Structure formats: structure tokens, C-alpha cells
């Protein structure tokens, strides 16, 4: 059983592109082959071996990097074939010893991160004409099959022994942690009785039954495996309109400076983002700055900027800061969102990206899709979030989405009404939440007519913003400091467990999507099951995995 008080290693998200430790990428025309070759002796932290292509956070950080680079650096790729470089092994899933020795927060954040990576794979298929296909060339269990489920097509080698399985319930007393159950019934539309049998049958199904029950899309004999996989990838390319010709851009490494504190970093300073930590106060202040240049007017000009364009770099920095907060600063329970700069420049960049995307720019499309994914990470933060619209703020256009993601927003009411926010077209559907709804639609779920009213208004001062319900409160200069201080102090005094559950329930209203169900179920169930003695107690299934003793279950159903 993991020592919940033991310090966990600092998580960094830097990789060595094209020299990844656990993955190899081969791009040939419009087909990319991504081969999993997990190095057993190179785990994310000491204490376990990554046997049978089992993965840990380090493996998935690299997978996320590969997926991102395929979209930006290889946009001409139409088919991505995920397979294993090991003979007769696809992937044994998340490493059990890693899970058993990890703290509860690490396990949950690990599952959330891997979910986001797999949802990004699905988004590439749905939105970027870059279809992922799993070529399962050996046994495929647990998280390995969940990786395959994230792909649009799954093909299994028919060799008499290879199978697909989700053995977590019978073997470990936990649930598949990266969306497996939801993807079975919501995405692949497996009948629930068949899914019930499959998820309680530790050995899973071999090729014949896997095809019969739609767990895979087809099976190929080993003697014809290579040529059949190649033909399936070629068919994906043909179905996607044929070979691509787009020229990619290079994603440059992110640079930042550590802000010095007493004995530990006090934050980070990027080009467009600053995050500062208040450990005693249990808060983090995150500030996003507006563009320092005018927006490009053509695809060629945008392409020439590469990854340094504000619309891409600012959101890459934001994502990096959010992930650091998730894994490395667990006790900072409240995130204070600020913005600074010229609101007009934000609106100008938003308009340029939207126009270029409409004109067929693949890069503008990918930037807008990436902004969407980063904002969805923000929606998914297990942190309370307050947006502070003080004097000099730049909550406008795409940056207004930060405030709309927040649990509360406070806007300073000045005497002359100059403190205003600006609603732009970016809030009208370009940057949706996981549910498919916009943040404005979510905010006004009970008053849908107000969405059009807000979009038509464009600019609103503090009094008007509170009147229409776009901010929580608009204190004046007499009450501003005290009201913000009291709200912060009250929030950080509450139970983090209670707040996490409350926020997850309140942030996502109305109709759901399969993706939102994945995260809702992760928060509600996996979060709970990972703490139960049947899984992680001294006699729990996860604790005793690989040991000669059998797990001892509390048989009460609660």
C-alpha cells in the first residue's frame, strides 16, 4: 500500500522529440507508424519495471508529445498506425506496481492525464483528418486496450493466443481508468450484457469473439499481418481524400524562469504567462498576457511565425503551467485567474485565426483546436477557480473563456465605467467545452436567450456584466479588497474533497457527450474506488497483485 504522506517525485513534461525513450515514429508519406517499445529499466520513478509494454506517466507524457507533433509538424499525415515494436506483445496496460506504489492524488491525476491524451487522439481523428488505427500485434490488456479504443479502427492479430481484455475488475478490484467502460458502450456501442461479460472475464476475447462482439474491427492472420495493416492504413488515407501536402511547423521548446522563493520556487515566468504560488495561503495566481504584436493577415504569415505566434505559444504556456499545478502543487487549492494587456489585440488575433481557418488554413484550424483542448484542461482542473477582473485586466475574446471557466468571477466597479470586458465570436462556439456546449450556453443554461444578448452586446462594463449575470459580483473600491479577501479565505478553508466533487457537478450542466461522461465517471467512481480497502488496503487486490496471497474483500455492497 502506498505511503500517502511520502513525497512524490516532481513531474516535468519536457521530452526529447524524435528521440523518445519509449516510442519510435516513422512517417512515410501520409502514413505514420507509431511503435510502442517501452524500456523496462527506464520507469518514471524507481521501484518497478515496465514489463510487457506496460506504461507509466513517463510513457504517456511522450505519447502526448508525439500526438501533438503529428498534428503540427506532420499535418500531411492522414493515418496514424499505433502498434508494438515488441514481438507478440501489444501492451499490458498501466503498470500495476507503479499504481500500487503511487499516492491516491498521483493515481487520479495520472488517469486524468492519460484520458486527456486519448481524447486528443480522438479529436485528431474527428477534427484534423488524421485518423488513428490500432494494429494490435499481441496480447492487449487494460490500458493497452483503452489506448486501442481511443483509435478509430482496431485490428487484432489472429494467431490463436492474442486477445483484448479489460481485466481490472476481476484482477485488481478497480475500474478501467482511462475511459474503457464508456468507450465500449458509448463509442463502439457494445451491448451492455456483452460488455458485462467482457469486463469480468480476465482473459478477455481472442480474435474470433473479439470480431463477433465488435471489440475490434477485424482480425488478420499473422502470415498476412504486415500487408493487411498496410492496406488498412492505405484505405484510411483514401477515405480521407488522399495524400496530404501540408507543410508543418516546428514546436519549439517552451522556456520559462523559476521565480525564487524561500527554499522553493515561488512560481514560473513564461513569455505570456506567469504563475505565482502562495503556499501559506494555499492559492496560485495565474496571469495570461495579451499579444505583443498584431495578428497575421495570411496563412503564410501565420506559418512564418511558427510556434511563436501568440495564439499558440500563450496557450502552450498556459497548458504547461496547469499541468505543473496539477501534479506538483497539490495543496494550492484555489487558482486566481488574471489577465493583462490590450483587449483589442486579443480580439484581433481571434478574428485572424477564425478567418484564416475559414479560408482553409490547416494551421489556424490546429491552433483553434489546440486552444479548445487547453481550455478543456482548465475546465477539468480539480482546483477552485476565481477570475479577478480588476483594473487593467484583458478578459476579452478567447481570454474571456478563462473567466467563463471559473467557478466565480469578481469584476471591479470603477467610477467611470472604463473597466469593461469584451465578448467576441470565440465565445459563440469556436472553443467548446467537453460537452459540446459553449461556456456561455453552460452559464445561461436556464436562460438561453441571454447568450445572444451577451454576444450582441460585445463590450460590458462591471455594472452591466453583473446585471446580465456574466460575473458573480462587481464590488466598488470601498468593498473590493475586503470582498475578494474574504471570498479567498472562506474558499481555502473548505474540504478539498467536498469542493472537488461539488465543482465537478456544477461545471458541466445540460446534455453530456461520451467525453464528458468519461471525466464525470472518473471523478465520481475511480476517485472513490482507488481509496477503498478492497483495492488498496493491506489485503486489497491492487496491493497484493503478483503476490501469492489472495485478496480479501469486504463483501458489503454499499
C-alpha positions as CSV (number, residue, x, y, z in Angstrom):
1,X,0.0,0.0,0.0
2,X,1.4,3.4,-0.9
3,X,2.5,5.8,1.8
4,X,0.2,8.7,1.2
5,X,2.5,11.0,3.2
6,X,5.6,10.2,1.2
7,X,6.7,12.9,-1.2
8,X,6.2,12.1,-4.9
9,X,8.8,13.0,-7.5
10,X,8.5,16.3,-9.3
11,X,6.8,15.8,-12.6
12,X,8.3,17.5,-15.6
13,X,6.7,17.5,-19.1
14,X,9.8,18.1,-21.2
15,X,10.6,15.4,-23.7
16,X,13.3,14.6,-26.3
17,X,11.3,14.8,-29.6
18,X,12.2,12.1,-32.1
19,X,14.5,10.6,-29.5
20,X,11.7,9.4,-27.3
21,X,12.6,6.7,-24.8
22,X,9.5,4.5,-25.2
23,X,8.2,5.3,-28.7
24,X,9.5,5.3,-32.3
25,X,7.8,7.3,-35.1
26,X,8.2,6.6,-38.8
27,X,6.5,8.9,-41.2
28,X,6.2,7.7,-44.8
29,X,4.1,10.0,-46.9
30,X,0.6,10.2,-45.5
31,X,1.0,7.3,-43.1
32,X,2.8,7.5,-39.7
33,X,3.6,4.3,-37.8
34,X,4.0,4.8,-34.0
35,X,5.6,1.8,-32.4
36,X,5.5,1.3,-28.6
37,X,8.7,-0.1,-27.3
38,X,8.7,0.6,-23.6
39,X,12.1,0.3,-22.0
40,X,11.7,-1.9,-18.9
41,X,14.5,-0.3,-17.0
42,X,13.5,3.3,-17.5
43,X,10.4,3.9,-15.4
44,X,9.3,7.4,-14.4
45,X,10.5,6.7,-10.9
46,X,12.4,3.8,-9.3
47,X,10.7,0.8,-7.8
48,X,9.1,-1.1,-10.8
49,X,9.9,-2.5,-14.2
50,X,7.9,-1.7,-17.3
51,X,7.5,-5.2,-18.5
52,X,5.3,-6.2,-21.5
53,X,5.0,-2.6,-22.7
54,X,3.2,-1.6,-19.5
55,X,3.2,2.1,-19.2
56,X,3.6,4.8,-16.6
57,X,3.3,8.6,-16.7
58,X,6.6,9.0,-18.5
59,X,5.4,6.8,-21.3
60,X,2.2,8.8,-21.6
61,X,3.9,12.2,-21.5
62,X,5.9,11.0,-24.6
63,X,2.7,9.8,-26.3
64,X,1.0,13.2,-25.7
65,X,4.1,14.9,-27.2
66,X,4.0,12.6,-30.3
67,X,0.3,13.2,-30.8
68,X,0.8,16.9,-30.6
69,X,3.7,16.9,-33.0
70,X,1.9,14.8,-35.5
71,X,-0.8,17.5,-35.8
72,X,1.6,20.5,-36.0
73,X,4.8,19.1,-37.5
74,X,3.2,16.4,-39.8
75,X,-0.2,17.8,-40.9
76,X,0.0,15.8,-44.2
77,X,-0.3,12.6,-42.3
78,X,-3.7,11.1,-42.8
79,X,-3.3,7.7,-41.0
80,X,-1.5,7.0,-37.7
81,X,-0.9,3.3,-37.1
82,X,-0.3,2.5,-33.4
83,X,1.4,-0.8,-32.9
84,X,4.1,-2.5,-30.7
85,X,7.8,-2.9,-31.6
86,X,7.9,-6.0,-29.3
87,X,7.2,-9.4,-30.8
88,X,3.8,-10.9,-29.8
89,X,3.1,-8.2,-27.2
90,X,1.0,-5.1,-27.8
91,X,0.5,-3.5,-24.3
92,X,-0.2,-4.8,-20.8
93,X,-1.7,-1.5,-19.8
94,X,-0.8,0.7,-16.9
95,X,2.0,-0.7,-14.8
96,X,0.4,-2.3,-11.7
97,X,3.4,-1.9,-9.4
98,X,3.5,1.8,-10.3
99,X,-0.2,2.2,-9.4
100,X,0.2,0.2,-6.2
101,X,3.1,2.3,-5.0
102,X,1.6,5.7,-6.0
103,X,-0.3,8.0,-3.7
104,X,-4.0,8.5,-4.4
105,X,-3.6,12.0,-5.9
106,X,-1.0,10.7,-8.2
107,X,-3.1,7.8,-9.4
108,X,-6.1,10.1,-10.1
109,X,-4.0,12.8,-11.9
110,X,-2.3,10.0,-13.9
111,X,-5.7,8.7,-15.0
112,X,-6.9,12.2,-15.9
113,X,-3.8,12.9,-17.9
114,X,-4.0,9.7,-19.9
115,X,-7.7,10.3,-20.5
116,X,-6.9,13.7,-22.0
117,X,-4.2,12.2,-24.2
118,X,-6.6,9.7,-25.5
119,X,-9.4,12.3,-26.0
120,X,-6.8,14.3,-28.0
121,X,-6.2,11.2,-30.2
122,X,-10.0,11.0,-30.9
123,X,-10.1,14.8,-31.6
124,X,-7.3,14.4,-34.2
125,X,-9.4,11.7,-35.9
126,X,-12.6,13.8,-35.7
127,X,-11.3,17.3,-36.5
128,X,-7.9,17.0,-38.2
129,X,-8.3,14.3,-40.8
130,X,-5.6,12.4,-39.0
131,X,-7.2,9.0,-38.3
132,X,-5.6,6.7,-35.7
133,X,-5.7,3.0,-36.1
134,X,-4.5,0.3,-33.6
135,X,-2.6,-2.6,-35.1
136,X,-2.8,-4.9,-32.1
137,X,0.0,-7.5,-32.8
138,X,-0.2,-9.3,-29.5
139,X,-2.0,-9.6,-26.2
140,X,-3.7,-6.3,-25.3
141,X,-4.9,-5.8,-21.8
142,X,-6.3,-3.0,-19.6
143,X,-5.0,0.4,-20.5
144,X,-3.5,-1.1,-23.6
145,X,-6.9,-1.9,-24.9
146,X,-8.1,1.5,-23.7
147,X,-5.4,3.0,-26.0
148,X,-6.7,0.9,-28.8
149,X,-10.3,2.1,-28.0
150,X,-9.2,5.7,-28.5
151,X,-8.3,4.8,-32.1
152,X,-11.0,4.9,-34.8
153,X,-10.1,1.4,-36.1
154,X,-8.8,-1.6,-34.2
155,X,-7.3,-4.7,-35.9
156,X,-6.1,-7.8,-33.9
157,X,-3.7,-10.4,-35.0
158,X,-5.4,-13.8,-35.3
159,X,-2.7,-16.1,-34.0
160,X,-4.7,-18.3,-31.6
161,X,-3.4,-16.7,-28.5
162,X,-3.6,-12.8,-28.7
163,X,-6.6,-11.3,-27.1
164,X,-8.1,-8.0,-25.9
165,X,-9.2,-7.6,-22.3
166,X,-10.2,-5.2,-19.6
167,X,-9.3,-7.3,-16.5
168,X,-9.2,-4.5,-13.9
169,X,-12.4,-5.5,-12.0
170,X,-11.6,-9.3,-11.6
171,X,-7.8,-8.9,-11.1
172,X,-7.4,-5.5,-9.3
173,X,-10.7,-4.5,-7.8
174,X,-10.7,-1.2,-9.6
175,X,-12.2,0.1,-12.9
176,X,-10.5,0.7,-16.2
177,X,-9.1,4.1,-15.6
178,X,-8.9,5.7,-19.0
179,X,-12.4,5.6,-20.3
180,X,-12.6,1.9,-21.3
181,X,-16.1,1.3,-20.0
182,X,-17.6,4.4,-21.6
183,X,-15.9,3.8,-24.9
184,X,-17.2,0.2,-25.0
185,X,-20.9,1.2,-24.7
186,X,-20.9,4.8,-25.9
187,X,-18.4,4.7,-28.7
188,X,-18.3,1.2,-30.0
189,X,-21.9,0.6,-28.9
190,X,-21.3,-2.9,-27.4
191,X,-24.4,-4.4,-25.9
192,X,-24.2,-3.9,-22.2
193,X,-24.6,-7.7,-21.3
194,X,-21.7,-8.5,-23.7
195,X,-19.7,-5.6,-22.1
196,X,-20.5,-7.1,-18.7
197,X,-19.2,-10.5,-19.6
198,X,-16.1,-8.9,-21.2
199,X,-15.2,-6.7,-18.2
200,X,-15.4,-9.6,-15.8
201,X,-13.6,-12.1,-17.9
202,X,-9.9,-11.6,-17.0
203,X,-8.6,-13.4,-20.1
204,X,-10.7,-11.3,-22.5
205,X,-11.6,-12.4,-26.0
206,X,-9.4,-13.8,-28.8
207,X,-9.8,-12.8,-32.4
208,X,-13.0,-14.7,-33.4
209,X,-15.1,-13.5,-30.5
210,X,-13.5,-10.0,-30.4
211,X,-14.6,-9.5,-34.0
212,X,-18.0,-11.1,-33.4
213,X,-18.8,-8.8,-30.5
214,X,-17.4,-5.7,-32.2
215,X,-14.5,-5.3,-29.7
216,X,-12.2,-5.0,-32.8
217,X,-13.0,-4.1,-36.4
218,X,-11.2,-7.0,-37.9
219,X,-8.5,-9.7,-37.5
220,X,-5.7,-10.7,-39.7
221,X,-3.6,-13.9,-39.7
222,X,0.0,-13.4,-38.7
223,X,1.2,-14.6,-42.1
224,X,-0.7,-11.7,-43.7
225,X,-0.4,-9.2,-40.9
226,X,2.0,-6.7,-42.3
227,X,0.4,-6.4,-45.7
228,X,-3.1,-6.3,-44.2
229,X,-2.2,-3.5,-41.8
230,X,-0.6,-1.6,-44.7
231,X,-3.7,-2.0,-46.8
232,X,-6.0,-0.8,-43.9
233,X,-3.9,2.3,-43.5
234,X,-4.0,3.0,-47.2
235,X,-7.7,2.7,-47.1
236,X,-7.9,5.3,-44.3
237,X,-5.8,7.7,-46.5
238,X,-8.1,7.1,-49.4
239,X,-11.2,7.7,-47.3
240,X,-9.6,10.9,-46.0
241,X,-9.3,12.4,-49.5
242,X,-5.9,11.0,-50.5
243,X,-2.4,12.0,-49.7
244,X,-1.8,15.3,-47.9
245,X,0.6,18.1,-48.8
246,X,0.5,20.5,-45.9
247,X,3.9,21.7,-44.6
248,X,4.2,21.6,-40.8
249,X,5.8,23.9,-38.3
250,X,8.3,23.0,-35.6
251,X,7.1,23.1,-32.0
252,X,10.0,24.9,-30.2
253,X,10.8,24.0,-26.6
254,X,9.0,26.2,-24.0
255,X,11.2,28.4,-22.0
256,X,10.5,29.8,-18.5
257,X,12.3,31.1,-15.5
258,X,11.7,29.9,-12.0
259,X,10.6,32.6,-9.6
260,X,12.8,32.3,-6.5
261,X,11.1,31.9,-3.1
262,X,12.4,30.9,0.4
263,X,13.7,27.4,-0.1
264,X,11.5,26.6,-3.0
265,X,10.3,28.1,-6.4
266,X,7.7,30.8,-5.9
267,X,6.3,30.4,-9.4
268,X,7.2,30.5,-13.1
269,X,7.6,33.3,-15.7
270,X,6.9,32.4,-19.3
271,X,6.7,34.9,-22.2
272,X,3.0,35.3,-22.0
273,X,2.1,33.5,-18.7
274,X,3.1,34.0,-15.1
275,X,2.1,31.7,-12.3
276,X,3.0,32.5,-8.6
277,X,2.5,30.3,-5.6
278,X,1.3,31.3,-2.2
279,X,1.9,28.2,-0.2
280,X,0.7,29.5,3.2
281,X,-2.4,31.0,1.6
282,X,-3.0,27.8,-0.5
283,X,-3.5,29.8,-3.6
284,X,-1.9,30.2,-7.0
285,X,-2.2,33.3,-9.2
286,X,-2.1,32.7,-12.9
287,X,-1.8,35.7,-15.2
288,X,-2.0,35.5,-19.0
289,X,-0.8,38.4,-21.1
290,X,-2.1,39.6,-24.4
291,X,-0.3,39.6,-27.8
292,X,2.7,41.9,-28.2
293,X,2.2,42.1,-32.0
294,X,-0.6,42.5,-34.5
295,X,-2.2,39.4,-35.9
296,X,-1.1,38.0,-39.2
297,X,-3.2,38.5,-42.3
298,X,-2.4,35.4,-44.2
299,X,-1.7,31.7,-43.7
300,X,1.9,32.3,-45.0
301,X,2.5,35.0,-42.3
302,X,1.0,32.7,-39.6
303,X,3.1,29.8,-40.8
304,X,6.2,32.0,-40.7
305,X,5.7,32.8,-37.0
306,X,5.6,29.0,-36.3
307,X,5.0,28.1,-32.7
308,X,6.0,31.6,-31.5
309,X,2.6,33.1,-32.5
310,X,0.7,34.4,-29.5
311,X,-2.4,32.2,-30.3
312,X,-0.3,29.1,-30.0
313,X,2.5,30.0,-27.6
314,X,0.4,31.6,-24.9
315,X,-1.9,28.5,-24.8
316,X,1.1,26.1,-24.7
317,X,2.5,28.0,-21.8
318,X,-0.9,28.0,-20.1
319,X,-1.2,24.3,-20.5
320,X,2.3,23.7,-19.2
321,X,1.5,25.8,-16.1
322,X,-1.8,24.0,-15.5
323,X,-0.1,20.5,-15.6
324,X,2.6,21.7,-13.2
325,X,-0.1,22.8,-10.8
326,X,-1.9,19.5,-11.1
327,X,0.9,17.2,-10.3
328,X,3.4,19.3,-8.2
329,X,1.3,21.7,-6.1
330,X,-1.5,19.6,-4.7
331,X,-2.1,21.9,-1.7
332,X,-2.7,25.0,-3.7
333,X,-6.5,24.7,-3.7
334,X,-7.6,27.9,-5.3
335,X,-6.5,29.3,-8.7
336,X,-6.8,33.0,-9.1
337,X,-7.1,33.9,-12.8
338,X,-5.8,37.2,-14.1
339,X,-5.1,38.8,-17.5
340,X,-3.1,41.8,-18.6
341,X,-2.7,43.8,-21.8
342,X,-4.6,45.1,-24.8
343,X,-8.0,43.6,-25.2
344,X,-8.2,44.8,-28.8
345,X,-5.1,42.7,-29.7
346,X,-6.8,39.6,-28.4
347,X,-9.9,40.2,-30.4
348,X,-7.7,40.9,-33.5
349,X,-5.9,37.6,-33.1
350,X,-9.1,35.7,-32.6
351,X,-10.6,37.2,-35.7
352,X,-7.5,36.4,-37.7
353,X,-7.4,32.8,-36.6
354,X,-11.1,32.4,-37.3
355,X,-10.8,34.0,-40.8
356,X,-7.8,32.0,-41.8
357,X,-9.4,28.8,-40.6
358,X,-12.5,29.5,-42.7
359,X,-10.2,30.2,-45.7
360,X,-8.7,26.7,-45.3
361,X,-5.6,27.3,-43.3
362,X,-4.7,24.0,-41.6
363,X,-2.5,25.8,-39.1
364,X,-5.3,28.2,-38.0
365,X,-7.5,25.2,-37.6
366,X,-5.0,23.3,-35.4
367,X,-4.3,26.4,-33.3
368,X,-8.0,26.9,-32.6
369,X,-8.4,23.1,-31.8
370,X,-5.4,23.3,-29.5
371,X,-6.8,26.3,-27.7
372,X,-10.0,24.3,-27.2
373,X,-8.1,21.4,-25.6
374,X,-6.2,23.7,-23.3
375,X,-9.4,25.4,-22.1
376,X,-10.9,22.0,-21.6
377,X,-8.0,21.1,-19.3
378,X,-8.8,24.2,-17.4
379,X,-12.4,23.1,-17.1
380,X,-11.2,19.8,-15.7
381,X,-8.9,21.2,-13.0
382,X,-9.5,19.8,-9.6
383,X,-9.0,23.3,-8.2
384,X,-11.4,26.0,-7.2
385,X,-11.0,28.9,-9.7
386,X,-11.9,32.6,-9.2
387,X,-11.5,35.1,-12.1
388,X,-10.4,38.5,-11.0
389,X,-11.4,41.2,-13.5
390,X,-9.5,44.1,-11.8
391,X,-8.4,47.4,-13.4
392,X,-6.1,46.7,-16.4
393,X,-7.5,43.2,-17.0
394,X,-7.7,41.8,-20.5
395,X,-10.6,39.3,-20.3
396,X,-11.7,39.6,-23.9
397,X,-12.4,37.1,-26.7
398,X,-10.6,33.8,-26.2
399,X,-9.2,35.1,-22.9
400,X,-12.7,35.7,-21.6
401,X,-13.1,31.9,-21.8
402,X,-10.8,31.7,-18.8
403,X,-13.3,33.8,-16.7
404,X,-16.2,31.7,-18.0
405,X,-14.4,28.6,-16.9
406,X,-14.0,29.9,-13.4
407,X,-16.3,28.9,-10.5
408,X,-16.8,32.6,-9.6
409,X,-15.8,35.9,-11.2
410,X,-15.3,39.3,-9.5
411,X,-15.2,42.4,-11.6
412,X,-14.1,45.8,-10.2
413,X,-16.7,48.5,-10.4
414,X,-14.9,51.8,-11.2
415,X,-16.4,55.3,-11.1
416,X,-16.2,56.0,-14.8
417,X,-17.2,52.6,-16.2
418,X,-13.9,52.1,-18.1
419,X,-13.3,48.7,-16.5
420,X,-15.0,46.5,-19.2
421,X,-14.8,43.1,-20.7
422,X,-15.3,42.2,-24.3
423,X,-17.3,39.2,-25.6
424,X,-16.1,38.1,-29.1
425,X,-17.0,35.4,-31.6
426,X,-14.7,33.0,-29.8
427,X,-17.4,32.6,-27.2
428,X,-20.0,31.7,-29.8
429,X,-18.8,28.1,-30.5
430,X,-15.2,28.1,-31.6
431,X,-13.9,26.9,-28.3
432,X,-16.5,24.4,-26.9
433,X,-16.4,22.5,-23.6
434,X,-16.2,18.7,-23.5
435,X,-20.0,18.6,-23.5
436,X,-20.1,20.3,-26.9
437,X,-21.8,23.4,-25.4
438,X,-20.1,26.8,-25.2
439,X,-19.2,28.2,-21.8
440,X,-21.9,30.9,-22.4
441,X,-24.5,28.3,-23.1
442,X,-23.4,26.5,-19.9
443,X,-23.6,29.7,-17.9
444,X,-27.1,30.6,-19.1
445,X,-28.4,27.0,-19.3
446,X,-31.7,28.2,-17.7
447,X,-31.8,31.5,-19.7
448,X,-30.7,30.6,-23.3
449,X,-32.0,33.9,-24.7
450,X,-29.2,35.7,-22.8
451,X,-26.5,34.0,-24.9
452,X,-27.4,36.0,-28.0
453,X,-27.9,39.1,-25.9
454,X,-24.4,38.9,-24.4
455,X,-22.8,38.2,-27.8
456,X,-24.7,41.1,-29.3
457,X,-23.6,43.5,-26.5
458,X,-19.9,42.9,-27.2
459,X,-18.5,45.2,-24.5
460,X,-19.9,45.3,-21.0
461,X,-18.7,47.4,-18.0
462,X,-18.8,45.9,-14.5
463,X,-22.4,47.1,-13.7
464,X,-23.8,45.7,-16.9
465,X,-21.8,42.5,-16.6
466,X,-23.2,41.8,-13.2
467,X,-26.7,42.8,-14.2
468,X,-26.8,40.3,-17.1
469,X,-25.2,37.6,-14.9
470,X,-21.8,37.4,-16.7
471,X,-19.9,37.9,-13.5
472,X,-20.7,36.9,-9.9
473,X,-20.2,40.2,-8.3
474,X,-18.9,43.7,-9.0
475,X,-17.7,45.3,-5.8
476,X,-16.6,49.0,-5.8
477,X,-13.4,50.5,-4.5
478,X,-14.7,50.5,-0.9
479,X,-15.6,46.8,-0.8
480,X,-13.2,45.3,-3.4
481,X,-10.2,44.3,-1.3
482,X,-12.3,43.0,1.6
483,X,-14.8,41.1,-0.5
484,X,-12.0,39.3,-2.5
485,X,-10.0,38.6,0.6
486,X,-13.0,37.1,2.5
487,X,-14.0,35.0,-0.5
488,X,-10.5,33.6,-0.8
489,X,-10.2,32.9,2.9
490,X,-13.5,31.1,3.0
491,X,-12.8,29.0,-0.1
492,X,-9.4,27.7,1.1
493,X,-10.9,26.8,4.5
494,X,-13.3,24.2,3.0
495,X,-12.7,20.5,2.4
496,X,-10.8,19.9,-0.9
497,X,-12.6,16.6,-1.3
498,X,-16.0,18.2,-0.9
499,X,-15.0,21.1,-3.3
500,X,-13.7,18.7,-6.0
501,X,-17.0,16.8,-6.0
502,X,-19.1,19.9,-5.9
503,X,-17.2,21.7,-8.7
504,X,-17.4,18.6,-11.0
505,X,-21.1,18.5,-10.5
506,X,-21.6,22.3,-11.1
507,X,-19.3,23.0,-14.0
508,X,-20.9,20.6,-16.5
509,X,-24.6,21.2,-16.9
510,X,-27.1,20.0,-19.5
511,X,-26.6,17.3,-22.1
512,X,-23.4,15.3,-22.0
513,X,-21.1,13.8,-24.5
514,X,-19.2,10.5,-24.2
515,X,-16.1,12.5,-23.4
516,X,-17.8,14.4,-20.5
517,X,-19.1,11.1,-19.2
518,X,-15.6,9.7,-19.1
519,X,-14.4,12.5,-16.9
520,X,-17.5,12.6,-14.7
521,X,-17.3,8.8,-14.1
522,X,-13.6,9.1,-13.4
523,X,-14.2,11.8,-10.8
524,X,-17.2,10.1,-9.2
525,X,-16.2,6.4,-9.3
526,X,-12.5,5.8,-9.9
527,X,-11.6,8.5,-7.4
528,X,-13.7,6.6,-4.8
529,X,-12.7,3.1,-5.7
530,X,-9.0,3.9,-5.7
531,X,-9.4,4.6,-1.9
532,X,-11.3,1.5,-0.9
533,X,-9.7,-1.3,1.1
534,X,-10.8,-3.9,-1.4
535,X,-8.4,-2.3,-3.9
536,X,-5.7,-0.5,-1.9
537,X,-6.0,-1.8,1.6
538,X,-3.4,-4.2,3.1
539,X,-5.4,-7.2,1.7
540,X,-6.6,-5.4,-1.4
541,X,-6.4,-6.7,-4.9
542,X,-4.2,-3.9,-6.2
543,X,-1.9,-4.1,-3.2
544,X,-1.4,-7.9,-3.5
545,X,-1.2,-8.1,-7.2
546,X,1.6,-10.6,-8.1
547,X,1.8,-11.9,-4.5
548,X,0.9,-15.5,-3.6
549,X,-1.9,-14.3,-1.2
550,X,-5.4,-13.8,-2.5
551,X,-7.2,-10.5,-1.9
552,X,-9.7,-10.4,0.9
553,X,-12.8,-8.4,0.1
554,X,-15.3,-6.7,2.3
555,X,-18.4,-8.2,0.7
556,X,-20.9,-5.5,1.6
557,X,-22.4,-3.7,-1.3
558,X,-22.8,0.0,-0.3
